[in-house]
Amino acid sequence: MCVEGDECGSAAAPAEEVASGPRSGEQVYNASCAACHGTGAAGAPKVGDAASWAPHIAKGEATMLK
């Protein structure tokens, strides 16, 4: 951690990984969805738990995508 006013050295900030082409659904899920939908964090419906997804699915595809 570097505090304003302190000498922080010349360490570069970590580079963000950039995809070099299309990603698979699994890659997208693992990068963007798994943290919440894998654990149920913040009330997110968990993968494979049909009962937790039912109220969301009932609202229709347009609402799910939104």
N, C-alpha and C positions, 0 to 999 in steps of 0.2 A: 504494500500500500504506500502511496506517496501522498504526503500532506503538503498543501500549498505552502510555499516558503522554504521547504526542505529540499536539499539536493537529492534528486531521484535517480541519478545515473542515466544511462542511455538505453535501458531496456526497451525494446519495441513492444507495442501493444500486440496481443495475440491476433493473428489474422483470422478473419471469418472464413469458414469453409464455403466455397462457391461450387455449386454443381456444374459439371462440365457438359451436361446434357439432360435429357429427360430422366426423371427419377421414378422408381417403381412405387406402387401404392404403399408397400411395406416401408420403404425409405421415408416417404412423406409422413406416414403414421409415426414411425419411430422418432423422427425429428420434431414433429409438431403436435402430436396428439397423445402419445403414450403416457406422458407425465401425468395427465389428468384422467384420461379414459382407461388407463391401466390400473389405477389405484382408486378411482372414485373421488379424487381430490375436488374440493369445492362443489360437491354434489354432481359431478359429471357422471353420466351413466357409464358403467363399466362394460368393456368389451365382453360379449358372451352372456350378459345378464339381460335376457329378453324382458323381464318385468320392469327393469329400470329404464329401458328404452321405449316401452309401450306408450307412455304419455307423449313422448316427443314424436314418435312415428305417427300417432293419431292426428297430429297437427298438419301432416302433409309434407311432401318432399320440398316444396318451396320454402316452408318455414325451417325445415332441417338444414337446407343449404344456406339460408340466411344466417 
